[in-house]
């Protein structure tokens, strides 16, 4: 089974210097690609001069995460795509358990490894931890991370289980499934496009897995400041767009209405925290939702599963029931 490790890069020469060597060292089974989103730094020259075995795909512009990968992966023909952030440190034998899963489980379309924090390696990392889920209102959470609470890795998630979404920080997908689903939604630009892709795969009956016997370390926030209003805007906008595309028809507008109200509460919370730019980001995100609503309704597939969530409200559980640690019984 042929694997392509594809690293999307934009002005990330410092990250490539730090993390590309580990990918090359510990990925003898794979062909390594760097997909460059029209960087203005020395990224391309650095790769050519120091890692001639790495294949470079040069996109014509900075297309962001979603369209950046869509453009680059047209030129990648290996059976399995491993989409790896430029701020990921991989570990020895990280690929073997995932390759085995794909070989033994033909219905498994997408896999995520264990994602730990590069800056604090005993703890799970925010972007995906030990596999992702969403609640009824589209709020994402993970085994090992609920909102801002990160768990210590004590081996509690060393299993292999079915999840709802896999982190885009280190995202494995079969080539034919990626192409069948027409890749990431380019309108998202960045953030939550992987959840949207997983939701579309789930609606078509494909399985998404977490593989706890494969470990990588993620810096997180290296390409976009975690506390920036831009990130707040992308997360809120893309989340409601994703719900508009994928919620079951019978629940679509009632569920969206409640989600929009909860977003309003989040906006007020930003204001009380002295973050007016984040409040504005939420308002602009909702503006884009309304402007693009009818276009996104046309993106809906013929079938949307009603069984997309395990708990009704992770917000209520976290803030009112002190549910800050993932409950294996959920």
Secondary structure, DSSP 8 states (H G I E B T S, - for coil): --EEEEEEESS-HHHHHHHHHHHHHT-TTEEEEEEE---SSSHHHHHHHH-TTSEEEE-SS--HHHHHHHHHGGG---SEEEEE-TTEEE-TTTTHHHHHHHHH-TTEEEEEEEEEETTEEEEE-TTTTT-EEE-TT--EEETTEETTEE-B-SSTT-SEEE-SB--TTEEEEEHHHHHHTTSS-GGG-SSSHHHHHHHHHHHTT-EEEEEEEEEEEE--SSSS-TT-HHHHHHHHHHHHHHHHHHS-GGGHHHHHHHHHHHHHHHHHHHHHTT-HHHHHHHHHHHHHHHHTHHHHHTT--S---S---SSS-HHHHHHHS---S--TT-
